[in-house]
């Protein structure tokens, strides 16, 4: 039998067919996540997204010689983004991308009713314009609608609805809305009532648990007599951690357009120190665990920015990677070509989260080559990760000598060795084919008893270990202390002062 895992990412969407219970990847389809740029900002093209998704499902199942043996479809997606749908199931308003900044003004609206401390004590996440509540408030203000006659669904939840006609919410995605009561595992009536959103949110369903059969109209298109079940896997980074077999006490570096550090915890952390460092708690997708999560918004995006800005093709990029690999232990080369890149291209993540933060570059000159610049990009991403890792370990009184990596970085030996050298930790590359899709399939398999959780073990063939070079690590520690951290602190002070000045100026004009 087979299961189809779907990963709706910021940049790409992937659909993968896995054989059960072996979890062998037998087929896949991918397409770019469609977006539109409006006068307001960046939106997911939700209509085109579903059309391409349905077409890909039909292609995958139609091309399978075992179509009658497909047991279920499980969907994971980015968090925060979603849609409002009316009683007819029609989308009302835009599907605002998670990173779009138009919702900054809605943060002030939220803070008129709740302090940051009050919201963190309920939801476990710091107030930020990325979260769903700000998008809901923006749509209500700018689109003609009756808020009592619409429902909110995050992206994966909406796609599950389109496949089944059943509306359900999933806890790990609900954790990213700013309306989920993390302590009581339910929607917060206090927050929903404060914004007159009492009827907006759908009933919660367990992550990965089948919610309904594929709707008859789509089943007919598939010419499949066997009932295919549909489930919501949840937040993409959390599903990917299932494939990496993350355990409490371990830390996962999940990489893609963004980059995250994920820890599993037996309880959530609501202390002010976690709030002040902008760390996000959440509901994990299995085993009644919580997540502690820090997202850096411009990881893979920084690499795409480099390729686009300098017109570097994929082949040229791979050649640059190869040319730099041999220089990672060349200390004179590293010192002679020192540059500092702070990768805040889409704002900054923890510990000093600021949606208005800008990137900073120091150290390049007329002789800088593409190789020098690319090396600085990767070094900057690793220094940024070190900053966040240090904060997490200080707050949790923990130390992680080993870090698991999944996603785009797991295929990049330059990035992986730099992580080892700059973080000073052993890096385990879990080069799992389509980790998010596989993790979602594993989760649904466990929850619906298609596979035995205790019998599925990841093969060591996926794992490659990267050990830090102690001499190079010593050098990078000095760079971090004497260059990166001072530039980071200076930039942070200037940006927050600018933010304060702009706020004061706005108030004086009222």
Beta strands, then each sheet from edge to edge (+ up, - down):
strand 1: 2-8
strand 2: 12-19
strand 3: 24-32
strand 4: 35-37
strand 5: 42-44
strand 6: 70-77
strand 7: 82-85
strand 8: 91-92
strand 9: 95-96
strand 10: 151-154
strand 11: 169-170
strand 12: 180-181
strand 13: 186-187
strand 14: 204-205
strand 15: 210-213
strand 16: 229-235
strand 17: 251-255
strand 18: 259-265
strand 19: 280-283
strand 20: 290-296
strand 21: 340-342
strand 22: 360-362
strand 23: 402-407
strand 24: 426-430
strand 25: 463-466
sheet 1: 3+ 2- 1+ 6+ 16+ 15-
sheet 2: 4+ 5- 9+
sheet 3: 8+ 7- 10+
sheet 4: 11+ 14+
sheet 5: 12+ 13-
sheet 6: 19+ 20- 18+ 17- 23- 24- 25+
sheet 7: 21+ 22-
end
